[in-house]
Every structure is written in structure tokens, then in C-alpha cells.
Amino acid sequence: MAATDFKDYYSVLGVSKTASADEIKRAFRKLARKYHPDVNPGDSTAEAKFKEVSEAYEVLSDTEKRQKYDQFGRYWQQASRNGSSSYANPADFDGFDFNNYGSFDEFINELLGRFGSGFGGPGGPGAPGSAGGPGNYTYRTAPRSGGFGFDTGAPPGASGQSFDQEASISLSLSEAFKGTQKRLKIGSNEVEVRIPPGAKQGTKVRLRGQGQMNPYTRQRGDIYLVVNLSAHPVFQLEGETLVCEVPITPDESVLGGKITVPTPDGSVTMNLPPGVKSGQSLRLRGKGWPSPKGARGDQLVRVVITPPKSLNDQEKALYEQIRDQRTTDPRSHLNLVQL
């Protein structure tokens, strides 16, 4: 990444570098609701801002990514691919100065040339810029244990060399839920890729025969598209479970009732039991994430008790009346606690 391409993700979300995970989450949700394409139809500036905010949240909400971002700055992605965070100076790698390269692919390309590996050169798969265009994905050599996925010319099998590659493809939660088709440019070729419904973070889609050329067998390896899900302002995928957070009022928490909640298929009415606690999850069966076989999982609705920000005189009087007549103390079990 060139120096001019570096993004201060903390500034993007408007938080400090010491912000907690909850502060980052709240900042993202506020900005995501503001710039979401559904709220700003046809506004390309808002759409670009939404993508930028989602990108920042994706990094800062992940403990490992955030640690590398804080440590390596604009080289954090290179450090992640190398599988190490122990370099004292990220601009120094075995005598190579990253500052001399516009991108990490340029560094790899020159390094391959120095070793005379015979693949990944200009114009072929693996060359900088050889994969891109429609589809929004990042192209890289698939990592090998202890290295970058290339060797110094030893025969195949001698060092575990592979000519497969990986590319990170970004999907919105809607695209992943419904399935989608992407037209990707790989070298001089364009391929149509079908992503089935129900793709999750890290799902791999195999493109046979689209990887690096094996100079010994003259056969190409495969490319694995690794799905990267963009953040959504309402829904989130926790493992294989679709979760949404819904605010409720204090009286709804006490009395229960019927509330309207969002699902991937549209809003539905759900029964809220009396006495529900903040943070408690309620289950909507068959409204969750699709499995590879097409069956739908369950959706969890996480309720959050949200006090009103302002009260009129009548509401305030009623709350004071409840307070004065309350017969229970939820903190009574803490009265004798001490160290």
C-alpha cells in the first residue's frame, strides 16, 4: 500500500486509538446508519463513505487485525500475510525496503525475479494488477507454511511448493445471503463466478485452472476465492447464526408484549415475554442463515433495554410513582458483599 493510500481507520470512525471495542461498535453503527445505501439511494458519495466506514470497522473490530494495524501501520496487511508480528521494523524484511515499492505485490514480483522462479512475471497470473476489475477482490499468492508460497526453483514436491493462489472477494451480507454472480478479470481472461447462497466469512470458492503456471508440468494451479463479508448496520453473522439487536423500552421489558423485528425476509411480529432482560436473545426459528443444502437456520434477536432520552411531565410523574411504590430491590443480594 502506498503511503498516500493509507487510511486512518480511527479517524474514519471518529474514535481515539484507545477506544474500546464497544466504543468502536457504537461509532460504526451510528455512521453505518447515516451512510447506508438504503438510506441514501443513488448517492455515490454516501456509498463510498459507507464502504470506508465498513472497512475501518472490519479491521478495528478484529482484535488480531487491530493489533497488527496498530503495530505496523500501513504495512499491517503485509504482516498479516507473512503470519508474523515479530519484526522490529516493518519497513525492513531481509534487506528489502518496503518503502521502495508501491504495493506488496510489487515487492513479491521483484523478489520472485531475484530468485529466478520463472512464474508470476509481468502479464501472467500473480503479476501486480493481473487480477482486479469488477468483483472487488484482492489477489495474492496462497501462503505456505513458513513462506510466501514460492520457492527458489526446486522441483515440484521437493519443498511443498504449490501453484494455487488465493484472492479475497468482498461481499455484502445481502449478496452472501442470497447468492450472487461476479465477473472477475484474471490476467487477460474474464471469468463468471457464482457464489451460492449462505456464504460465510472465510468461505472458499475454487476456480480450477486459474492459478499460477507450473513451469515443469505447464499446468495451472487453482485460485481460491476467500469470502470477506462487509459489515451490516443491523444484522451480523456470529459463526453460523444470524443475529440482530433490537431496542425495547423499560415498560416493554417489564410487561412484555408484541414487537416488530427485522429479518432477512422483512419485518415480523414477535412475542416479547414479560421480565425480559437487556442482552437476552430470543429465537426466531427458520429465519436465519441458509445452509449449503438450502435449509434456513434460526435468527437470534438480542434485546437491549433503551431508556427514553426525554420525558414529558406525565411520563416523569408515572416513573416517580413506580419508584416510590416499588417493593423489590434487585441489588439486595449485594448488600453484604465485600473483599
Secondary structure, DSSP 8 states (H G I E B T S, - for coil): --GGG---HHHHHT--TT--HHHHHHHHHHHHHHH-TTTSTT-HHHHHHHHHHHHHHHHHTSHHHHHHHHHHGGGHHHHHHHT----S-TTEETTEEGGG-SSHHHHHHHHHHHHT-SSS-TTSTTSTTSEESTT-EEEEE--BTTBSS--SS--TTSS-----EEEEEEE-HHHHHH-EEEEEEETTEEEEEEE-TT--TT-EEEETT-S-B-TTT--B--EEEEEEE---SSEEEETTEEEEEEEE-HHHHHH-EEEEE--TT--EEEEE-TT--TT-EEEETT-S-B-TTS-B--EEEEEEE---S---HHHHHHHHHHHHH----TTGGGTT---
